[in-house]
Amino acid sequence: MVVRGGLTETLQAGALVRTLGDGSSGMRVTLACPGGNAAELARGLSGVDEVLALDALYADAPDLAAVWPALAALRGRPLRCAMVCSPSSADILLVYAAGIARRVGLAIGPAAPLLTDRVPPAGGENRAQAWLRLATALGVDRIQFTAALEPGPVAHARAEERLVGSGMEDGRLLVAIAPGAAWAEPPSSPQLRWDSERYAHLANLLARRHGAGTVLVGPAADRAAADAVRLDLDAPVLDLCGELSLSETAAVIARCDLVVAGDSPVLHIAAAVGSAAIGLFGPTDGRVRGPYGRAHRVIQGVTPDRTRRVGTWTAMRQIRVEDVLAGIEGPMTAAM
């Protein structure tokens, strides 16, 4: 499997990894993805046998210096089929040049004729769902509709230590909030983030109405965003922003009941570890980039002229706290 992008895109391919590598298909799965954070969590995905970290697969168009090592890495393995989980013609050309006999991907772009199996694209389709449809080209009918991520025992022990030590692990509803870019690759624009005051207001309402505790998560680069949320926060809070590794944060998210974040990998970490997620989207399309599955909700903001234009009235500012609260309490009420 070849995935271009970053951590978000790699996790969106996790359901296909699990489907192909569940044991019933008899397939061994090599996941070629960007290095760094994407490769770190990819090793914990259920169904993966090998992770191949390739600089040529980062979101930005690679130069030839990155392409040649990627080509050599693919040609050096006995790969019989390539699943191209990417809309980029460069990746179709990569697997073609690597001499992989069978090449499966979406029938889009000028390089699509080089695919041996072309799956028709569907407009506005979630990427995870699109990649799952590639499995049908191989005759796989036992589909796993969700990714499964295991952060590891060390990460789980660290998460348990922080939650129990803070007094948060007392049976209350736990809501993880990622107010910053949260490991987005490349780092997302501030235009994709919700206002810190609104995150704080949401957390305060959840505390008053449901006794919820708030857990702030993110890398050290999101410290300023977390501090801005805390200025208006009256709810019980455990601030872990910048204090845990990515795997440890995934383990904390696995212990939370709900995750609220903008367009970031945190949403897909939540989906992969089995926690519900509320994704807040503005300039980007939540249908395509949001968490996949019935347990999750996408709230899409649009500007008054019904576009995702970035300007004084950004699409993210059209998302009200009441909209997010309704997205949370609706499923909660239905489950009671």
TAMOZI-V914124 format. One record per residue. RES is the residue in one letter. SS is DSSP state (A for helix, B for strand, O for the rest). PSI is psi in degrees with one decimal (* if undefined). D_LAST is the distance of its C-alpha to the last C-alpha in whole Angstrom. Layout:
RES;SS;PSI;D_LAST, RES;SS;PSI;D_LAST
This chain:
M;O;135.1;41, V;B;121.8;42, V;B;126.8;40, R;O;145.1;41, G;B;-112.9;39, G;O;-149.0;38, L;A;-40.8;35, T;A;-51.3;32, E;A;-36.7;34, T;A;-43.2;35, L;A;-31.7;31, Q;A;-22.9;30, A;O;-1.8;33, G;A;-34.1;31, A;A;-37.5;29, L;A;-39.2;32, V;A;-47.4;34, R;A;-38.6;31, T;A;-45.8;32, L;A;-28.1;36, G;O;19.9;36, D;O;-2.5;34, G;O;-30.5;37, S;O;-24.1;37, S;O;-16.4;39, G;O;14.1;41, M;O;148.4;41, R;O;134.4;42, V;O;120.1;40, T;B;120.8;42, L;B;110.2;40, A;B;120.2;43, C;B;173.1;41, P;O;158.6;42, G;O;-163.5;43, G;O;-134.6;41, N;A;-38.6;38, A;A;-46.3;37, A;A;-35.5;39, E;A;-51.5;38, L;A;-27.6;34, A;A;-31.3;35, R;O;-17.7;37, G;O;2.1;33, L;B;135.4;32, S;O;130.6;32, G;O;-11.5;34, V;O;133.4;37, D;O;-31.1;40, E;B;138.9;42, V;B;126.6;42, L;B;106.2;44, A;B;115.0;44, L;O;123.2;47, D;A;-24.3;48, A;A;-11.0;48, L;A;7.7;45, Y;B;159.9;44, A;O;-41.2;42, D;O;145.3;46, A;O;126.7;49, P;O;156.8;50, D;O;173.6;54, L;A;-27.3;56, A;A;-27.8;57, A;A;-26.9;53, V;A;-42.6;53, W;A;-45.3;56, P;A;-35.9;54, A;A;-43.1;51, L;A;-42.8;53, A;A;-39.6;55, A;A;-40.3;52, L;A;-41.5;51, R;A;-23.2;54, G;O;6.0;55, R;O;147.4;52, P;O;68.7;52, L;O;126.5;49, R;O;-22.3;49, C;B;143.3;46, A;B;125.0;45, M;B;113.1;42, V;B;98.9;42, C;B;68.0;39, S;O;142.6;40, P;O;3.4;41, S;O;130.2;45, S;A;-27.7;48, A;A;-34.7;49, D;A;-32.1;47, I;A;-43.2;48, L;A;-36.5;52, L;A;-49.5;51, V;A;-28.9;50, Y;A;-46.7;53, A;A;-25.9;55, A;O;-7.4;54, G;O;22.4;55, I;O;123.2;52, A;O;-40.5;52, R;B;129.5;49, R;B;117.6;47, V;B;132.7;44, G;B;177.6;42, L;B;142.4;41, A;O;67.5;44, I;O;150.2;44, G;O;161.9;47, P;O;-19.9;51, A;O;0.4;51, A;A;-36.2;48, P;A;-17.5;51, L;A;-8.9;52, L;O;139.8;49, T;O;-27.2;49, D;B;115.2;46, R;B;123.3;44, V;B;127.3;41, P;O;136.7;40, P;O;161.0;38, A;O;125.1;35, G;O;138.3;35, G;O;20.1;32, E;O;140.7;31, N;O;139.4;29, R;A;-39.0;32, A;A;-41.0;29, Q;A;-39.7;29, A;A;-44.8;33, W;A;-34.0;34, L;A;-33.7;32, R;A;-20.3;34, L;A;-27.2;37, A;A;-28.8;36, T;A;-27.3;37, A;A;-23.4;41, L;A;4.2;41, G;O;16.3;40, V;O;122.2;37, D;O;-2.7;34, R;O;90.6;32, I;O;131.9;30, Q;O;112.7;27, F;O;-2.2;25, T;O;150.8;24, A;O;157.7;27, A;O;120.9;27, L;B;130.8;28, E;O;107.4;29, P;O;-23.5;31, G;O;154.5;33, P;A;-35.3;33, V;A;-43.0;35, A;A;-41.6;32, H;A;-40.0;29, A;A;-40.3;32, R;A;-41.7;32, A;A;-43.4;29, E;A;-41.6;28, E;A;-44.8;31, R;A;-40.3;30, L;A;-46.1;26, V;A;-40.0;27, G;A;-24.3;30, S;A;-9.4;29, G;O;5.1;26, M;O;-27.2;23, E;O;64.3;22, D;O;19.3;21, G;O;-5.9;17, R;O;161.6;16, L;O;129.3;15, L;B;124.7;18, V;B;118.0;18, A;B;132.5;22, I;B;129.6;24, A;B;96.7;27, P;O;-10.1;29, G;O;-153.9;32, A;O;-28.1;34, A;O;61.8;32, W;O;17.5;35, A;O;141.4;35, E;O;115.0;38, P;O;164.1;40, P;O;133.5;39, S;O;155.2;37, S;O;146.8;38, P;A;-21.5;37, Q;A;-14.5;36, L;A;0.7;33, R;O;146.9;32, W;O;155.4;29, D;O;139.6;31, S;A;-35.9;31, E;A;-33.6;30, R;A;-37.9;27, Y;A;-44.1;25, A;A;-42.0;26, H;A;-41.1;25, L;A;-46.0;21, A;A;-39.8;21, N;A;-40.9;22, L;A;-41.6;19, L;A;-32.6;17, A;A;-44.5;19, R;A;-39.6;19, R;A;-26.5;15, H;A;4.3;13, G;O;25.6;16, A;O;146.0;17, G;B;149.3;20, T;B;135.0;22, V;B;117.6;24, L;B;127.3;27, V;O;156.7;28, G;O;167.7;31, P;O;176.0;35, A;A;-29.1;38, A;A;-17.0;39, D;A;12.5;36, R;A;-42.6;37, A;A;-38.6;37, A;A;-41.1;34, A;A;-41.3;32, D;A;-37.6;35, A;A;-37.4;34, V;A;-42.2;30, R;A;-22.1;31, L;O;-34.2;33, D;O;15.7;31, L;O;121.2;28, D;O;-14.0;27, A;O;155.9;24, P;O;132.9;24, V;B;141.2;26, L;B;109.5;27, D;B;105.8;30, L;O;10.6;31, C;O;121.0;32, G;O;1.9;36, E;O;-12.8;35, L;O;155.9;34, S;O;172.2;35, L;A;-44.9;33, S;A;-39.1;32, E;A;-38.1;31, T;A;-39.7;29, A;A;-38.2;28, A;A;-37.2;27, V;A;-44.5;25, I;A;-34.6;23, A;A;-25.5;22, R;A;-6.6;21, C;O;152.7;19, D;O;-25.2;15, L;B;146.1;16, V;B;133.9;20, V;B;126.0;21, A;B;162.9;25, G;B;-164.5;27, D;O;95.1;29, S;O;164.6;30, P;A;-22.1;30, V;A;-36.4;27, L;A;-39.5;24, H;A;-26.7;26, I;A;-45.3;26, A;A;-47.4;22, A;A;-37.1;22, A;A;-26.1;24, V;A;0.0;23, G;O;18.8;19, S;O;144.8;18, A;B;149.5;16, A;B;143.3;19, I;B;113.3;19, G;B;129.8;23, L;B;116.6;25, F;B;142.0;28, G;O;-89.5;31, P;O;-25.4;34, T;O;161.6;33, D;O;111.5;31, G;A;-24.5;27, R;A;-37.9;27, V;A;-43.0;30, R;A;-2.7;30, G;O;170.2;26, P;O;141.7;24, Y;O;129.1;23, G;O;157.3;20, R;O;-20.7;17, A;O;-8.4;15, H;O;156.6;17, R;B;143.7;18, V;B;128.6;22, I;B;114.9;23, Q;B;119.9;26, G;O;138.6;29, V;O;153.0;32, T;O;166.5;35, P;O;-26.5;36, D;O;14.4;38, R;O;29.6;35, T;O;177.5;37, R;O;30.5;36, R;O;135.5;39, V;O;121.2;39, G;O;-150.4;41, T;O;-44.3;41, W;O;87.9;38, T;O;156.2;36, A;A;-35.6;33, M;A;-31.7;31, R;A;-11.5;31, Q;A;-9.8;30, I;O;113.7;26, R;O;157.0;25, V;A;-37.7;23, E;A;-33.4;21, D;A;-44.4;20, V;A;-41.5;19, L;A;-40.7;17, A;A;-37.3;15, G;A;-27.0;15, I;A;-48.9;13, E;A;-25.9;11, G;A;-56.2;10, P;A;-34.6;9, M;A;-43.6;7, T;A;-40.2;5, A;A;-30.2;6, A;A;-14.7;4, M;O;*;0
